[in-house]
């Protein structure tokens, strides 16, 4: 009498199983990718909001002291004053966001008894994430470790809908400094320099009023960003510095 022997899968059966697994993986991949991107966008938005809160909190503290606000400036306003002279961030001008965040954090004095950041609740971790590596070691903050474009020459009277912080993968020169027709559906453009954090798939921004805005590519239009509202930041006949955006390595001029 012969006994039955246990047999493994045949080659054909293995190929069928592998094929089924491949089909299932391809079907699930978009859902998994979307979930990961959504989680990253939420985390990035929280970090941007933290930066906003830190800066506005510092401005509130400095106002009764007669010190200028700490939003970055590309040109000093006429008659601007600061109790600390040129060493105070309110008396400095910047041409990129990396230098600005380095100054905001008092990066040159980190690790020493003289370290005195201008804001509470901000550190370099707020600039990293979603594929943008965190800064390590000492020395100047580099563009590769900074995912934010920040608005420069911000004034209190500007509209709360304006983007103040924008992830660097969006080209902020496609934003507006003045918009007379808030219903225009013109598409925004993506950065050719920075693919992280979200490539041309999505972006995150923080509005001047403090709101977090997360949008995928199909919603990257002027009317969505500005909520169908018209506005003006240009002061006709004034020497007031214009609204600019400071990217990690240079300025971007809105249209």
C-alpha positions in Angstrom: 0.0 0.0 0.0 1.4 3.4 -1.0 1.1 6.5 1.1 0.1 9.9 -0.3 2.9 12.4 -0.2 2.4 16.1 0.7 3.0 18.3 -2.3 3.8 22.0 -2.5 2.4 24.6 -4.9 3.2 24.0 -8.6 4.8 26.8 -10.6 1.5 27.7 -12.2 -0.2 27.9 -8.9 2.6 30.2 -7.5 2.3 32.5 -10.5 -1.5 32.7 -10.1 -1.1 33.7 -6.4 1.6 36.2 -7.2 -0.6 37.7 -9.9 -3.6 38.0 -7.6 -1.4 39.7 -4.9 -0.1 42.1 -7.6 -3.6 43.1 -8.6 -4.7 43.6 -5.0 -1.5 45.8 -4.4 -2.1 47.9 -7.5 -5.8 48.4 -6.4 -4.8 49.5 -2.9 -1.8 51.6 -3.8 -3.7 54.8 -4.7 -5.7 54.7 -1.5 -2.5 54.1 0.6 -0.7 56.9 -1.2 -3.6 59.3 -0.7 -3.7 58.5 3.0 0.0 59.0 3.4 -0.1 62.4 1.6 -3.1 63.5 3.6 -1.3 62.6 6.8 1.8 64.5 5.7 -0.2 67.5 4.7 -1.9 67.6 8.1 1.5 67.4 9.9 3.0 70.1 7.6 0.0 72.3 8.2 0.4 72.0 12.0 4.0 73.0 11.7 3.2 76.0 9.6 0.5 77.0 12.1 3.0 76.7 14.9 5.3 79.1 13.1 2.5 81.5 12.5 1.5 81.4 16.2 5.1 81.9 17.3 5.6 85.0 15.1 2.2 86.6 15.9 2.8 86.0 19.6 6.2 87.7 19.4 4.7 90.7 17.5 2.0 91.1 20.3 4.8 91.1 22.9 6.9 93.6 21.0 4.3 96.1 20.1 3.9 97.8 23.5 7.7 98.0 23.7 7.8 100.1 20.5 9.7 97.4 18.6 9.0 96.5 15.0 7.2 93.3 14.1 9.3 90.2 13.3 7.7 89.4 9.9 10.6 89.4 7.4 11.3 92.6 5.5 13.0 93.1 2.2 13.1 96.9 2.7 12.8 98.8 5.9 9.8 101.0 6.2 10.6 104.7 6.4 10.9 105.8 10.0 11.0 102.2 11.4 12.6 102.1 14.8 14.0 99.3 17.0 15.4 99.4 20.5 18.3 97.1 19.6 19.6 98.9 16.4 20.7 96.7 13.5 21.1 93.6 15.7 17.3 93.4 16.2 15.4 91.3 13.7 13.0 94.2 13.2 15.8 96.3 11.7 17.1 93.6 9.4 16.3 92.9 5.8 16.2 89.4 4.2 16.3 88.0 0.7 15.4 84.4 1.4 13.5 82.5 4.1 16.4 80.4 5.2 18.4 83.4 6.4 15.2 84.7 8.0 14.4 81.6 10.0 18.1 81.3 11.0 17.9 84.8 12.5 14.5 84.2 14.0 15.9 81.2 15.9 19.1 83.1 16.7 21.0 80.3 15.0 24.4 81.8 15.4 24.2 81.6 19.2 22.5 78.2 19.6 24.3 76.2 22.3 25.8 79.3 24.0 24.8 81.4 26.9 23.9 84.2 24.5 21.3 82.2 22.7 18.0 84.2 22.6 15.5 83.3 19.9 13.0 86.0 19.0 10.0 83.7 19.3 8.8 80.9 21.6 7.6 77.6 20.1 9.7 77.7 17.0 12.7 75.5 16.1 14.2 73.9 13.0 11.8 70.9 13.2 9.0 73.2 12.0 10.8 73.6 8.7 11.2 69.9 7.9 9.0 66.9 7.1 7.3 65.2 4.1 10.6 64.5 2.4 12.4 67.6 3.6 15.2 66.6 5.9 15.7 68.3 9.3 18.7 70.4 9.9 21.5 68.7 11.9 24.6 70.1 13.4 25.6 73.7 13.8 26.0 76.4 11.2 23.8 78.3 8.8 20.4 76.9 7.9 20.5 75.5 4.4 17.7 75.6 1.8 17.5 71.8 1.7 16.3 71.8 5.3 13.6 74.5 4.8 10.3 73.7 3.2 8.6 77.1 3.6 8.2 80.2 1.5 7.2 83.1 3.7 5.5 86.5 2.9 7.7 89.5 3.3 6.8 93.1 4.1 3.5 92.0 5.7 1.3 94.8 7.1 -1.5 94.7 9.6 -4.0 96.1 7.2 -3.5 93.4 4.6 -6.4 90.9 4.0 -6.6 87.8 6.2 -7.0 85.6 3.2 -3.5 86.3 1.9 -1.0 83.3 2.0 1.7 84.0 4.6 3.4 80.6 4.6 3.4 78.3 1.6 5.2 75.0 1.0 8.1 75.6 -1.3 6.9 73.2 -4.1 4.4 75.9 -5.2 5.8 78.8 -7.2 4.6 81.9 -5.3 5.3 84.2 -8.2 2.0 82.8 -9.5 0.2 84.3 -6.5 -1.2 87.9 -6.5 -0.3 91.1 -4.7 -3.5 92.7 -6.1 -6.6 90.9 -7.3 -9.5 92.9 -8.8 -11.6 89.8 -9.8 -11.7 87.2 -7.2 -13.5 84.7 -9.3 -10.7 84.1 -11.8 -9.9 80.4 -12.1 -6.3 80.8 -13.3 -4.1 77.8 -12.3 -1.1 78.3 -10.0 2.2 77.0 -11.1 4.6 74.6 -9.4 8.2 75.1 -8.5 10.8 73.8 -10.9 13.4 74.0 -8.1 11.8 72.1 -5.3 9.9 68.8 -5.7 9.5 68.2 -2.0 7.3 68.2 0.1 4.5 67.4 -2.3 5.8 67.8 -5.9 3.0 68.9 -8.2 0.4 67.0 -6.3 -0.6 69.3 -3.5 0.5 72.2 -1.3 -0.1 73.6 2.1 -0.4 77.3 3.2 -1.2 79.3 6.2 -3.3 82.4 5.7 -2.6 85.8 7.3 -5.6 85.2 9.5 -4.1 82.0 10.8 -6.1 79.4 8.9 -4.5 76.3 7.5 -5.3 75.6 3.8 -4.5 72.2 2.3 -5.2 71.7 -1.4 -4.5 69.0 -4.0 -3.5 69.9 -7.5 -7.0 70.3 -8.9 -7.8 73.1 -6.4 -4.6 75.1 -7.1 -6.4 78.0 -8.6 -6.6 81.7 -7.7 -10.3 81.7 -6.9 -9.9 78.8 -4.4 -6.8 80.2 -2.8 -8.3 83.7 -2.3 -11.9 82.4 -1.6 -13.3 84.4 -4.5 -12.4 87.6 -2.9 -10.7 90.7 -4.4 -8.0 92.6 -2.5 -5.2 95.2 -2.9 -1.9 95.2 -1.1 -0.3 97.9 -3.2 -0.6 101.4 -1.7 -0.8 103.8 -4.7 1.6 106.7 -4.4 3.4 105.3 -1.4 6.9 104.1 -0.9 5.7 101.2 1.3 7.6 98.0 0.5 5.6 95.7 -1.7 4.4 92.2 -0.8 7.0 89.6 -1.8 7.6 86.0 -1.0 10.9 84.7 0.4 11.7 81.2 -0.8 14.5 79.2 0.7 17.0 80.6 -1.7 15.6 83.8 -3.0 12.6 86.1 -3.5 9.5 85.4 -5.6 7.4 88.4 -6.8 3.7 87.9 -6.9 1.9 89.2 -10.0 
